[in-house]
């Protein structure tokens, strides 16, 4: 997907990349800030090439002339995205392919083309790994899991184990609820280190295309997560909760079981969501309440792909 841009300043060569405050003469950097703060960061940086917000085009040139800079400026609507795309091309690593001799693969498991399975990982019964997927070391994909194409599962992830559900007898003892459902993962999903995704009890646990889970995220049984969501570290989602597309959850946030979250929702760090959330809302606090009218920065809205 192309990113429109314009270029001002002299032609430069870059040998590396760095944050704008520490970049050196041969580095590429970026600045997503607007207004005076953006101008100040750009003028003070030693980077030879800086990707800037389109709103600074013209004003940034004037500012840089005043400090007699020789920087090349690239203007685009999302500098961070452009920077990430360029870094991906520069530092693209050779793709891992192959199955470790130390991995344990069930006879009923299916592994697609050009996949990688690392040391001491388990691919259990009735599991299927789609083409071009990477399963790093010590991952346990226990049973009844289907991963689509281009997935990345980091170290220590557990997927497809029983969820937490019990029924209580009159004498107080507990009987485990049987889990006969599946985990179904879409294309281009990433799950980071030491996260857990429980398989469904009677219905399936589903994670949609393009969704990314940070480290130490817990997805309980029967949860449905839409496409292109970002769940940051420590997020806990209770059983049978439903999240729409392009949602963002903050650090250590909690979504109660059976809650419905709309599309393009932002859940603040440490929020406790115990009520349904409508499309496009921003919630914070315990219990979580809407704060959308109080949010002034565009960067917050961009986390869930919203336009203010």
C-alpha positions as CSV (number, residue, x, y, z in Angstrom):
1,X,0.0,0.0,0.0
2,X,1.5,3.3,-1.1
3,X,2.0,6.3,1.3
4,X,1.8,9.7,-0.4
5,X,4.6,12.1,0.5
6,X,6.5,15.2,-0.6
7,X,10.3,15.9,-0.2
8,X,12.0,19.1,0.6
9,X,15.7,19.8,1.0
10,X,19.0,18.3,-0.3
11,X,19.5,14.7,-1.4
12,X,20.9,12.7,1.5
13,X,22.2,9.2,2.2
14,X,21.3,7.4,5.4
15,X,23.2,4.6,7.1
16,X,21.0,4.0,10.1
17,X,17.9,5.0,12.0
18,X,17.3,6.5,15.4
19,X,14.9,8.5,17.6
20,X,14.8,12.2,16.6
21,X,16.5,13.4,19.9
22,X,19.5,11.1,19.5
23,X,19.9,10.7,15.8
24,X,23.2,11.5,14.2
25,X,24.2,13.1,10.8
26,X,23.7,9.9,8.7
27,X,20.5,8.7,10.4
28,X,16.9,8.6,9.3
29,X,14.3,9.7,11.9
30,X,10.7,10.8,12.2
31,X,8.6,13.4,14.0
32,X,4.9,13.0,14.5
33,X,4.4,16.2,16.5
34,X,2.7,19.2,15.0
35,X,3.0,22.9,15.6
36,X,5.8,24.5,17.6
37,X,6.8,21.3,19.3
38,X,7.3,19.6,16.0
39,X,9.3,22.5,14.6
40,X,11.5,22.6,17.7
41,X,12.3,18.9,17.6
42,X,13.1,19.0,13.8
43,X,15.4,22.1,14.1
44,X,17.3,20.6,17.1
45,X,17.8,17.2,15.6
46,X,21.1,16.1,14.0
47,X,19.3,13.5,11.7
48,X,20.0,14.0,8.0
49,X,16.5,12.9,6.9
50,X,13.4,13.4,9.0
51,X,9.9,12.2,8.1
52,X,7.5,14.9,9.3
53,X,3.8,15.6,9.6
54,X,2.2,17.1,6.5
55,X,0.9,20.1,8.5
56,X,4.5,21.3,9.0
57,X,5.2,21.6,5.2
58,X,6.3,25.1,4.5
59,X,6.6,26.2,8.1
60,X,9.3,23.6,8.9
61,X,11.4,24.8,5.9
62,X,11.3,28.4,7.2
63,X,12.3,27.3,10.7
64,X,15.2,25.1,9.3
65,X,16.5,28.0,7.1
66,X,16.9,30.1,10.3
67,X,19.2,27.5,11.8
68,X,21.0,26.9,8.5
69,X,20.1,23.2,8.5
70,X,21.0,20.8,5.7
71,X,18.3,18.3,6.5
72,X,16.1,16.5,4.0
73,X,12.4,16.6,5.1
74,X,9.8,14.1,4.0
75,X,6.2,15.2,4.6
76,X,3.4,12.7,5.0
77,X,0.1,12.3,6.9
78,X,1.4,9.5,9.2
79,X,5.2,9.9,9.8
80,X,5.4,7.0,12.2
81,X,3.8,4.6,9.7
82,X,6.1,5.7,6.9
83,X,9.2,5.3,9.2
84,X,8.1,1.8,10.1
85,X,7.6,0.8,6.5
86,X,11.1,2.0,5.6
87,X,12.7,0.3,8.6
88,X,11.0,-2.9,7.5
89,X,12.6,-2.7,4.1
90,X,16.0,-1.8,5.5
91,X,16.2,-4.3,8.3
92,X,14.1,-7.1,6.8
93,X,15.4,-10.4,8.4
94,X,15.7,-13.6,6.5
95,X,12.5,-15.6,7.2
96,X,12.7,-18.6,9.4
97,X,11.6,-21.9,7.7
98,X,11.7,-25.4,9.1
99,X,10.6,-27.6,12.0
100,X,13.0,-28.2,14.9
101,X,13.9,-31.7,15.7
102,X,13.2,-30.8,19.3
103,X,9.6,-29.9,18.6
104,X,6.7,-32.2,19.3
105,X,4.2,-32.5,16.4
106,X,1.0,-34.7,16.7
107,X,0.2,-37.2,14.0
108,X,-3.1,-35.4,13.5
109,X,-1.5,-31.9,13.1
110,X,-1.1,-30.2,9.8
111,X,1.7,-27.8,9.0
112,X,1.5,-25.5,6.0
113,X,4.2,-24.4,3.5
114,X,7.2,-22.3,4.5
115,X,6.4,-22.5,8.2
116,X,8.8,-22.5,11.2
117,X,8.3,-24.4,14.5
118,X,11.0,-23.8,17.2
119,X,12.7,-25.8,19.9
120,X,10.4,-27.6,22.4
121,X,7.2,-26.3,20.9
122,X,4.1,-28.5,20.8
123,X,1.6,-28.7,18.0
124,X,-1.1,-31.0,19.4
125,X,-4.1,-33.0,18.2
126,X,-6.3,-31.5,15.6
127,X,-4.2,-28.4,15.1
128,X,-3.5,-26.8,11.8
129,X,-0.8,-24.2,11.1
130,X,-1.3,-22.0,7.9
131,X,1.3,-21.2,5.3
132,X,4.2,-18.9,6.2
133,X,3.5,-18.9,9.9
134,X,6.2,-18.8,12.6
135,X,5.9,-20.6,15.9
136,X,8.9,-19.7,18.1
137,X,10.4,-21.8,20.9
138,X,8.4,-23.3,23.8
139,X,5.0,-22.6,22.4
140,X,2.2,-25.0,23.4
141,X,-0.6,-25.2,20.8
142,X,-2.5,-27.9,22.8
143,X,-5.4,-29.1,20.7
144,X,-8.3,-28.0,18.4
145,X,-6.5,-24.9,17.1
146,X,-6.5,-23.5,13.5
147,X,-4.1,-20.8,12.6
148,X,-4.5,-19.2,9.2
149,X,-1.6,-17.8,7.0
150,X,1.3,-15.5,8.0
151,X,0.8,-15.8,11.8
152,X,3.6,-15.2,14.3
153,X,3.4,-16.8,17.8
154,X,6.2,-15.8,20.2
155,X,7.9,-17.8,23.0
156,X,5.9,-19.2,25.8
157,X,2.4,-18.8,24.3
158,X,-0.2,-21.4,25.3
159,X,-3.2,-21.8,23.0
160,X,-6.0,-24.3,23.0
161,X,-5.9,-25.4,26.6
162,X,-9.2,-25.7,28.6
163,X,-10.7,-22.4,29.8
164,X,-11.7,-21.8,33.4
165,X,-15.3,-23.0,34.0
166,X,-16.8,-25.1,36.7
167,X,-20.2,-26.0,38.1
168,X,-20.7,-26.4,41.8
169,X,-22.5,-29.3,43.6
170,X,-24.7,-28.6,46.6
171,X,-21.9,-29.8,48.9
172,X,-19.6,-27.1,47.5
173,X,-17.3,-29.3,45.3
174,X,-16.6,-28.3,41.8
175,X,-17.1,-30.1,38.4
176,X,-15.1,-29.0,35.4
177,X,-17.1,-27.8,32.4
178,X,-15.9,-29.8,29.4
179,X,-14.3,-27.8,26.6
180,X,-15.1,-29.2,23.2
181,X,-14.7,-26.0,21.1
182,X,-11.8,-24.7,19.1
183,X,-9.4,-21.7,18.7
184,X,-9.6,-20.2,15.3
185,X,-7.0,-17.6,14.4
186,X,-7.2,-15.4,11.3
187,X,-4.5,-14.3,8.8
188,X,-1.5,-12.2,9.9
189,X,-2.2,-12.5,13.6
190,X,0.6,-12.0,16.1
191,X,0.6,-13.2,19.7
192,X,3.5,-12.1,21.9
193,X,5.4,-13.9,24.7
194,X,3.6,-15.8,27.5
195,X,0.1,-15.0,26.4
196,X,-2.7,-17.5,26.7
197,X,-5.7,-18.2,24.5
198,X,-8.2,-20.7,25.8
199,X,-10.2,-22.9,23.4
200,X,-14.0,-22.6,23.4
201,X,-16.2,-24.6,25.7
202,X,-19.3,-25.1,23.4
203,X,-18.6,-22.3,20.9
204,X,-15.2,-21.3,19.5
205,X,-12.6,-18.7,20.6
206,X,-11.9,-16.5,17.5
207,X,-9.3,-13.9,16.8
208,X,-9.8,-12.0,13.5
209,X,-7.3,-11.1,10.7
210,X,-4.5,-8.7,11.5
211,X,-5.1,-8.6,15.3
212,X,-2.0,-8.3,17.5
213,X,-1.7,-9.4,21.2
214,X,1.1,-8.1,23.4
215,X,2.9,-10.1,26.1
216,X,0.9,-11.6,29.0
217,X,-2.5,-11.2,27.4
218,X,-5.2,-13.6,28.5
219,X,-8.1,-14.5,26.2
220,X,-10.7,-16.7,27.9
221,X,-13.0,-19.3,26.3
222,X,-15.6,-18.4,23.7
223,X,-14.2,-14.8,23.2
224,X,-14.6,-13.3,19.8
225,X,-12.1,-10.6,18.7
226,X,-12.5,-8.7,15.4
227,X,-9.9,-7.6,12.8
228,X,-6.9,-5.4,13.3
229,X,-7.2,-5.0,17.1
230,X,-4.3,-4.2,19.4
231,X,-4.3,-5.7,22.9
232,X,-1.4,-4.3,25.0
233,X,0.4,-6.2,27.8
234,X,-1.7,-7.5,30.7
235,X,-5.1,-7.2,29.0
236,X,-7.6,-9.8,30.3
237,X,-10.7,-10.7,28.4
238,X,-13.4,-12.7,30.2
239,X,-15.2,-15.6,28.7
240,X,-17.7,-15.0,25.9
241,X,-16.8,-11.3,25.5
242,X,-17.0,-9.9,22.0
243,X,-14.7,-7.2,20.6
244,X,-15.3,-5.4,17.3
245,X,-12.8,-4.4,14.7
246,X,-9.8,-2.0,15.2
247,X,-10.1,-1.9,19.0
248,X,-7.2,-0.9,21.3
249,X,-6.8,-2.0,24.9
250,X,-4.4,-0.3,27.3
251,X,-2.0,-1.9,29.8
252,X,-3.6,-4.2,32.4
253,X,-7.1,-3.4,31.2
254,X,-9.9,-5.9,32.0
255,X,-13.0,-6.7,30.0
256,X,-15.6,-8.6,32.0
257,X,-17.2,-11.8,30.7
258,X,-20.1,-11.5,28.3
259,X,-19.4,-7.8,27.5
260,X,-19.8,-6.5,24.0
261,X,-17.3,-3.9,22.7
262,X,-18.0,-2.1,19.5
263,X,-15.7,-1.2,16.6
264,X,-12.9,1.4,16.9
265,X,-13.0,1.4,20.7
266,X,-10.2,2.6,22.9
267,X,-9.9,1.2,26.4
268,X,-7.5,3.0,28.7
269,X,-4.8,1.5,30.8
270,X,-6.0,-0.3,33.9
271,X,-9.7,0.2,32.9
272,X,-12.3,-2.2,34.2
273,X,-15.0,-2.7,31.6
274,X,-18.2,-4.1,33.1
275,X,-20.7,-2.6,30.7
276,X,-21.1,-2.8,26.9
277,X,-19.2,-0.1,24.9
278,X,-20.6,1.5,21.7
279,X,-18.7,2.0,18.5
280,X,-16.0,4.6,18.5
281,X,-16.0,5.3,22.2
282,X,-13.0,5.9,24.6
283,X,-13.5,4.5,28.1
284,X,-11.3,4.7,31.2
285,X,-11.5,4.1,35.0
286,X,-13.0,1.4,37.3
287,X,-15.7,0.9,36.4
288,X,-14.9,2.2,32.9
289,X,-16.9,5.2,31.7
290,X,-16.7,7.2,28.5
291,X,-14.1,10.0,28.3
292,X,-14.2,10.6,24.6
293,X,-15.4,14.2,25.0
294,X,-12.4,15.0,27.2
295,X,-9.8,13.7,24.9
296,X,-8.0,16.4,22.8
297,X,-5.0,14.7,21.2
298,X,-5.3,13.2,17.8
299,X,-2.7,10.6,18.6
300,X,-5.1,8.9,21.0
301,X,-7.7,8.5,18.3
302,X,-5.2,7.1,15.9
303,X,-4.5,4.1,18.2
304,X,-7.8,2.6,17.1
305,X,-7.8,4.1,13.6
306,X,-10.3,6.8,14.5
307,X,-10.6,10.2,12.9
308,X,-11.5,12.8,15.5
